[in-house]
Amino acid sequence: MRLRRLAELSGSECVVLLQLLPLAALTKLALRRVPVNSVMTHLERLARPRLGLPLFARGIDEQHVYTLADWAMRPSAGKTPCLIRSLMLQMILQRRGERPLIALGVMRNAAGIRSHAWVTVRGRPVGESETSLAGFTPIANLGSA
């Protein structure tokens, strides 16, 4: 992330990013120890109105939410960047009252098999183009639509 782009963030976006950074790191650690569904359950609890994390996420458009989730996962991503980004994005969208699903897909190419995770809302991907996902065959959806 370039400093100029960081300086262009609104106050609300900065607050959301600062909340997502430690959550992304904790999510990575949790994924090493417990199943993804358990991690999702805990993140869903954080997004409930009573706790309301992340704060100030409601007024940010979907593309900026995707960008913030992407930036938050980068320092701790390792081999699962798309899953961590998708979990962060799902939490923010749930907080905003959406019903996001995490799609898991695979693609076979000359290099072998690739996997990818992305978020959909009402059947359309958030932050990713349909053409970038065209080669992936969805194998599972996580979350409750």
C-alpha positions in Angstrom: 0.0 0.0 0.0 1.5 3.3 -1.0 1.5 6.2 1.5 -0.2 8.5 -0.9 -3.2 6.2 -1.2 -3.3 5.8 2.6 -3.3 9.6 3.0 -6.3 9.8 0.6 -8.5 7.7 3.0 -11.4 9.3 4.8 -11.5 9.3 8.5 -14.1 6.5 8.5 -11.9 4.4 6.2 -8.9 4.9 8.4 -10.9 3.8 11.5 -12.1 0.7 9.6 -8.6 -0.2 8.4 -7.2 0.2 11.9 -9.8 -2.2 13.2 -9.3 -4.7 10.4 -5.5 -5.0 10.6 -5.4 -6.8 14.0 -8.5 -8.8 13.1 -6.8 -10.1 9.9 -3.7 -11.2 11.9 -5.9 -12.9 14.5 -7.9 -14.5 11.7 -4.8 -16.0 10.2 -3.7 -17.4 13.5 -7.2 -18.8 14.2 -7.3 -20.5 10.7 -4.2 -22.5 11.8 -6.0 -23.9 14.8 -9.7 -24.2 14.1 -12.0 -24.8 11.1 -13.0 -21.9 9.0 -16.6 -22.2 10.0 -15.6 -21.6 13.7 -13.6 -18.5 12.6 -16.6 -17.3 10.6 -18.9 -17.7 13.7 -16.6 -15.6 15.8 -16.4 -12.9 13.2 -20.2 -12.9 12.7 -20.5 -12.3 16.5 -18.2 -9.3 16.2 -20.3 -7.8 13.4 -23.6 -8.0 15.4 -25.2 -4.7 16.2 -24.4 -5.0 20.0 -20.6 -5.1 19.4 -20.8 -3.5 16.0 -17.3 -4.1 14.6 -16.0 -2.7 12.5 -17.2 0.8 13.5 -18.0 3.4 10.8 -18.2 0.8 8.0 -21.8 1.5 6.9 -21.0 4.6 4.9 -18.2 3.1 2.8 -19.0 1.9 -0.7 -18.4 -1.8 -1.7 -15.2 -1.1 -3.7 -13.6 0.8 -0.9 -14.6 -1.9 1.6 -12.9 -4.5 -0.7 -9.8 -2.3 -0.8 -9.7 -1.9 3.0 -10.1 -5.7 3.5 -7.3 -6.3 0.9 -5.0 -3.8 2.6 -5.7 -5.3 6.0 -4.9 -8.9 5.0 -1.6 -8.1 3.3 0.7 -7.9 6.3 -0.5 -11.3 7.6 -1.7 -13.1 4.5 0.8 -15.9 3.9 -0.6 -18.6 1.7 -4.3 -17.7 2.3 -4.7 -14.1 1.2 -8.0 -14.5 -0.6 -9.6 -16.3 2.3 -8.5 -13.8 4.9 -9.6 -10.9 2.7 -13.0 -12.7 2.1 -13.5 -13.2 5.8 -12.8 -9.5 6.5 -15.0 -8.4 3.7 -17.8 -10.7 4.8 -17.7 -9.3 8.3 -17.9 -5.7 7.1 -20.8 -6.4 4.7 -22.7 -8.3 7.4 -22.2 -5.2 9.7 -23.8 -3.2 6.9 -26.9 -5.5 6.8 -25.9 -7.4 3.7 -26.0 -11.2 3.5 -22.6 -12.1 1.9 -21.4 -15.5 1.0 -17.8 -16.7 0.6 -17.4 -18.7 -2.5 -14.7 -21.2 -2.8 -13.5 -22.3 -6.2 -10.9 -24.2 -8.0 -9.2 -23.9 -11.4 -7.1 -26.4 -13.3 -4.4 -25.1 -15.6 -0.9 -26.1 -16.8 0.7 -25.3 -13.5 -1.8 -27.5 -11.6 -4.8 -26.7 -9.5 -5.4 -23.2 -8.0 -8.0 -22.3 -5.4 -9.6 -19.0 -4.7 -12.1 -17.5 -2.2 -14.2 -14.5 -3.0 -17.3 -12.8 -1.6 -20.7 -12.5 -3.3 -23.7 -10.5 -2.4 -27.0 -11.3 -4.2 -25.1 -13.5 -6.6 -22.5 -11.0 -7.8 -18.9 -10.8 -6.7 -17.8 -7.9 -4.6 -14.5 -6.2 -5.5 -13.6 -8.7 -8.2 -14.7 -8.9 -11.8 -16.7 -11.8 -13.2 -14.1 -12.2 -15.9 -11.3 -12.7 -13.3 -13.4 -15.4 -11.7 -14.5 -17.1 -15.0 -12.0 -19.9 -14.8 -12.9 -21.0 -11.3 -15.4 -23.7 -10.7 -17.3 -23.0 -7.5 -17.2 -25.9 -5.1 -18.7 -24.5 -1.9 -20.3 -21.4 -0.4 -19.7 -20.4 3.2 -22.1 -18.3 5.1 -25.9 -18.0 5.3 -27.7 -16.1 2.5 
